[in-house]
């Protein structure tokens, strides 16, 4: 824990991002983007790839197009990247982020409902959850194609809170990207930035209520006198 050492109360449910927060999809995306770029004769550096994390597919496509310039056939790039990505996850799967399994176990033990809110569309999110072995662990998943606007707009978090039957202010939101933490904050959740891989940007930190280095720190953040705040939410 880096910004606060005191427990927080009044939170009755949790909403988690997927990419780079719950499961390590971002490493698989980088492999696909850089592999496709190499096949087409240009390079995407690591820092540029990291700037794409948390963005919806359309925004990723636009940014890569701007980066590469008019010489790039985006449809061809997307097709190559998709092939590389599917081969990669079929062969290697998708790893869980450190602390996820223990955190979900903690939520279940404390009867604290939780949901996933992802900028990925439902079909793609389903593949990611299946390849990571987590499809059965998330009883409620809200995806980009189920709301009007993706992150950094607040729609995904507002919809997740609605389905949990709670006001957003009673929901803990866990995010690792600037776009995600902005969405969580704008929705009115208790937005926590989980940024163990790289320091949070000043803008990301401006939206975060607190920050931690990994999901392993979340149970201690929620506990007071050894007990989590009780939940009265029901999944709807």
BELQUI-V270210 format. One record per backbone hydrogen bond with DSSP energy under -0.5 kcal/mol. NH is the residue of the N-H (numbers start at 1). CO is the residue of the C=O. If there is no record, write none. Layout:
BEGIN
<<NH | CO> <NH | CO>>
END
This chain:
BEGIN
<<2 | 211> <3 | 211> <8 | 221> <12 | 170> <13 | 170> <14 | 113> <15 | 172> <16 | 115> <17 | 174> <20 | 23> <21 | 18> <22 | 18> <23 | 18> <24 | 95> <25 | 23> <28 | 24> <28 | 25> <29 | 25> <30 | 26> <31 | 27> <32 | 28> <33 | 29> <34 | 30> <35 | 31> <36 | 32> <37 | 33> <38 | 34> <39 | 35> <40 | 36> <41 | 38> <42 | 37> <45 | 43> <49 | 45> <50 | 46> <51 | 47> <52 | 48> <52 | 49> <53 | 50> <55 | 52> <60 | 56> <61 | 57> <62 | 58> <63 | 59> <64 | 60> <65 | 61> <66 | 62> <67 | 63> <68 | 64> <69 | 65> <72 | 69> <74 | 72> <77 | 73> <78 | 74> <79 | 75> <80 | 76> <81 | 77> <82 | 78> <83 | 79> <84 | 80> <85 | 81> <86 | 82> <87 | 83> <88 | 84> <89 | 85> <90 | 86> <91 | 87> <92 | 88> <93 | 89> <94 | 131> <97 | 22> <100 | 97> <103 | 99> <104 | 100> <105 | 101> <106 | 102> <107 | 103> <108 | 104> <109 | 105> <110 | 106> <111 | 108> <112 | 107> <113 | 12> <113 | 111> <115 | 14> <116 | 140> <117 | 16> <118 | 142> <125 | 121> <126 | 122> <127 | 123> <128 | 124> <129 | 125> <130 | 126> <131 | 127> <132 | 128> <133 | 129> <133 | 130> <134 | 129> <135 | 129> <137 | 134> <138 | 134> <138 | 135> <139 | 137> <142 | 116> <144 | 120> <146 | 143> <147 | 144> <153 | 150> <157 | 154> <158 | 154> <159 | 155> <160 | 156> <161 | 157> <162 | 158> <163 | 159> <164 | 160> <165 | 161> <165 | 162> <166 | 161> <170 | 167> <171 | 168> <172 | 13> <173 | 190> <174 | 15> <175 | 173> <175 | 192> <181 | 177> <182 | 178> <183 | 179> <184 | 180> <185 | 181> <186 | 182> <187 | 183> <188 | 184> <188 | 185> <189 | 184> <190 | 171> <191 | 189> <192 | 173> <192 | 190> <193 | 210> <194 | 175> <194 | 192> <195 | 193> <195 | 212> <196 | 213> <205 | 201> <206 | 202> <207 | 203> <207 | 204> <208 | 204> <209 | 191> <210 | 191> <212 | 193> <215 | 98> <217 | 214> <218 | 215> <221 | 217> <222 | 218> <223 | 219> <224 | 227> <227 | 224> <229 | 222> <234 | 164> <236 | 163>>
END
